[in-house]
């Protein structure tokens, strides 16, 4: 009797697992279709002595190319970013890139290589040169989020001939000044809150230890300024579940390896690492400059970003402020963010009055 029940139960479980995998396979196949007249390529690219993962997706090969630079450093977003970046794929050929030694680019063989500013800058340059040749383009555009804005502004400053537009989301102006500002804001949040003040007192803006980073995240979470507090306008579970580029093994590796690669990254990221990326004395751009910020973003201080924007000299520039938004930006309200990207595209490629965009700030209400 019990043996039969066990057999039936086993068959039931196997049937459920099989059904789930069939549904997942169908969803992944649908998501992996190449648009008519477009492109959907996934590959490992030889970059600066390593293999680094990219996906290239777009609905029209004649569209301009947009390279997305994820945050962190080391916060690969490939499990979810396809559902967000594809919202721009009608106007751009979008390149998603897992930077060295994280996400699908992770390899234990890279762990012994010191992570230096020069290394990341060279990676970005080589990835750009690969895309220019592979997609037969004279220039590409960059969209950076968080750490990606530091890498992106450095690339457009050092190699302007490669780029036609720069878009920063959650722009970092200066890493140390950003942490100083966070501590100042945290002091205001923690007024009449002794537990919160203990967190503020643990912050060390001039010394980027792991303890400092963990404390700043805990502080923002306590007062609902953390990246997760904005929520999302899509299902993270189903996005990962139907990811066409992630097998179940890939998902398992991502979950189990994320702490490993972050431990590797954290060994190198002191305040000295970020000094070459400071923008405090670097306000001139040879390419159009666009900035998207959240009015509740203190992970990368939105006030500093807006003050810096006023000093920027560029062929064209525009500042977009998303209301009631933390550092999540493109992940929190991806449709709204996509609308902004489309507005930037229109301004750059369709408007006959581009100069009207100079010194413009646009507030986006939720």
N, C-alpha and C positions, 0 to 999 in steps of 0.2 A: 504493500500500500504506500508506505513512505518513499520507497524506491521509485514508484511510478510518479508520485508527486514531484520528486526531485528531478526526474527526467523531463516531465512536462514543464516544470519551472525553468530548467536549463534551455529547453527549446524556445520557451517564451522570451527569455533574455536574449538568446542568440537572434531571434526574429526581430526584436526591437533594435538591437545593435545594427543588424543588416539593413533594416528599414531606414534608420538614421543615416547610415553611411550612403545608402542609395540616394536619399534626399540631398545630402551634402554634395555628393558627386554631381548630381544634376545641376544644383545651384552653382557649383564651381565651374562647370562647363559653360553654363550660360554667362557667367561673369568673365569667362576667359575668351569670349568671342572677340575677334578683331573687327572693328567697324569697317563698313564698306568704304574703300578709299582712304582708310586710316592705317594705324599701326598699333600693334600690341606685342612688344618684344620684351623678353626677360632674359638676362644674361649676367655672367660674372665677367667683369672687365679688369684687365691688367692695369692697375693704378699704383705707381710708385712702389713697385716691388711686392704688391699684394693683389689678391683677387677681391673685388668689391662688387656688390650686387646692385643692379639697376633694373627698373622697369620703365619702358618708354611706351606711352599710351596717348593716342590722339585720334580724332575723327577726320582730320584732313592733313595730309603730309605737307601741304603748302603753308600751314599755320606756323607762326613763330614758335620757337622752342622755349619752354620755361623749366628750369632746373630748380627743384624744391630742396632746400637745405634744412634738414630737421634739427631739433634742439638737442639739449644735453649740456655739454658734449656727451655723446654716447646714448642718447635717448632715441634709438631707432623706432620708427613709427610704422614700419611696413605691415604689421598685422592689421592696421585699421586705415591707413592713409589713402588707400586706393579709392575707397568710397567717397572721400573728400576731394581728392585731386581730380577725379573723373568729372566733377562738376565744372571743371575749367576746360575740359578736353574738347569742347566745341570750338574754342577760340585759340587754344594752345596745344602743342604737342608737349605733354607733361612728362618730365623725367623724375621718378622717385628713386632716391639713392640712399642705401644704408651705408653710412660712413664707416671708415675702417674699424675693424674689431668690435662691431656691435651688430645686432640684428642678424640678417642673413649673410653679412660680411664677416661675422665673427669666426676667428680661427685661433686655436691655442698657440699656433706657431707665431702669432703676432704679439703674444703677451710680453715677450722680452724686449720689444722695441719701445724705447722711451717715446712718450707722446708729447711732442713739442709743437709750438705754434707753427714753425717752419714746415713740419711734416703735414699738418692739415692744410696749410696754404698750398703746398706743392700738390697734395691730393686734389684739391679743388681746381687748380690750374690744369692738371692732367685730365681730370674728368671733363672739364670744359673743352679741352682740345680734342678729346675722343669724340664728344658729341658733335662738335663742329664738323669733323671729318665724316663721322658715321651718318649724320643727317644732312650733310651737304649744306651747311649754313655758314654765313659770314659772321654772325653774332647770335648769342642767345640772351635770354633774360634770366634773372635770379629772383626767387622768392624764398626768403629765410624766415624761420620762426625761432625766437629766443636765441640760443647759441648760434643758430644758423644765420642770424643777422650780423653777428660779429664776424663770422667767416665770410658772409656775403659782402659786407662793406669793405673788408680787407681786399677781397678779390677785385671788386670794381675800382678800388683806388689803385691797386698795383697793376692791374691788367685791363684798363678801360677799353682797349681795342676789341676785346672779346665780347663785350656786353652792350645791349641796347636799352635795357631798363632794369632798375633795381626796386624791389618791393620788400619792405621789412615789416614783419608782424611781431609785436612784442620786442621792439628795438632795444638792444643794449647799447648804452652810450659809453659808460665806463663801469667796469665790474665793481671796483671798490666803492666808487661814489654811489652806485646802486644799492650796495649793502648798507652803507651809512644811512641812506634815505629810508631804507626798510626799517632800520633800528629806530629812527626818528618817528616814523609812522607807528611802529609797534608800541612805542612809549605812549602815544595818544590812545591807541586801542586798549592798552592795559590799565588805563586810569581807573582806579578803584577796583582793580582785579589783581590781587597779590600773586595768584598763580601765573597769570599772564606776564606779570612783571618779572617773575623768575626766569621765564623764557627769554624775555628781552635782555636781561642781564647776562645771559649765557652767550649772546651773539658776539662774534668777534669779526667785525667787518674787514679788518686789515689782515685777517688770518683765516683763509678758506679751509678750515678743517672739516672732516666728515661730521663732527659734532655740530659745527656751525650750520652746515647745510641741512642736517636733520632738524635742528632747532628752528630754523627759519621756516621750514615746511610745516612743522607742528604749530608754530605761531600763526601762520596764515590760515591754517585749517581751523584753529580755535575761533578765529574771528570771521570765517567764511570768505576769505580772500584767496583761498587755494585754488588750483587749477580745476579741481573736481567739482567745486561748488557751483559752477555754471551749468553743470549737466551737459547733455548732448541732444541734438535733434535727430539722432539715428540710434539704432541698437548696436552697442559695442559687441554683444554676444554674437548676433547674427552676422555682423560684419566680419568678425574673425572666423566664424563657423563656415561662411561661404567664400572666404578669401581664395581666389583662384591660384594664388602664388604660394600658398602655405599648405603643405600636407599635414597630417596629424603629427608626424614626427617633427616637422618644422615648428609646429605650435608647442609641442613638448620641449623641444630644444630652446625655444625662446623663453618659456616660463622658467626652465631650470637653469639657463645660462645667464639670465639678465643680471643676477647678483654677481656672478663671476666677472662679467665684463665691466660692470660698474665698479667693482673692487679694483680692477686694473686701471680704469680711468681715474678713480679718486686718488690714486697714488701720485698723480702728476699735476692735478689741478689746484695749484696754489694761486694766490693773487698775482704772482709774477708771470704765470702762464698767460693771463689775460691782458697784461700791459701792452703788448704789441697791437691789440685790437681796440684800444681806447680811441674814442672819437672826439675827445675834448678839444684837441687842437687840429682837427681834420674835418673841415666843413665844406670843402670844395668837391664837387662831383662833375665828371664829364658826361654822365648819363642821367636821364630823368630819375628823380628820387621820389618814391612813394612810401608812406608810412601808415600802418594800421595799428591802432592801440585800443585797449580796453580801459574804460574809466575807473575800473576797480583792479587794475593790474599793478601790483606792487612787487611781483616777482621780477619783472623788468619794469622799472618805474615809468609810468605813463607821463608824469609831469616832466621828468627829465627829457623824455623823448620829444614832447611838444616844444619845450624850450630850445632843444637842439635844432628841431625842424625850422624854427624861426631864423636860425643862423645859417642854414644850409644854402649854398649857392649851387644851383643846378640848372640845366636847360629848361626843365619843368619840374614842379614838385607839388605834392598834395598830401594833406594829413587827414586821415579818417579816424574818427573817434567812435567806437562802439559803446553805447550806453549800457550800464549794468552788466559789464563783462569783465571777467578776470583775465588771467593769462591764457585761458583756453582758446579764445579767438576762433581760429578755423575749426577747432574740434567741438567747441561749445555750441556755436550757431553756424554750422557749415553752409547753410543756404544763404544766410546773410553775408557771410564772408565771400562766398562765390559771387554774389551781386557786386561786391566791391571790386573783386578781381575783374569782373566783366566791365565795370565802369572805368577801371584803369586801362584796360585793353581799348575801349572805345576812345578814351582820351588820347592814347598813343597812336592808334592805327586808323581811327575813323573820323576823329574830330578835325575840322578845318581851322579851329581856333584854339590850338594847343596852348598858346601862350597865356590864355585866360586862366589856366590851371595854376599858374605861379602864385605862391603864398596863399593857397586856399586851404581852409580847414572845413571838412564835412563831418557833421555829427550824425551818426546812424542810430536811430531809436529802435529799441526792441519792439 
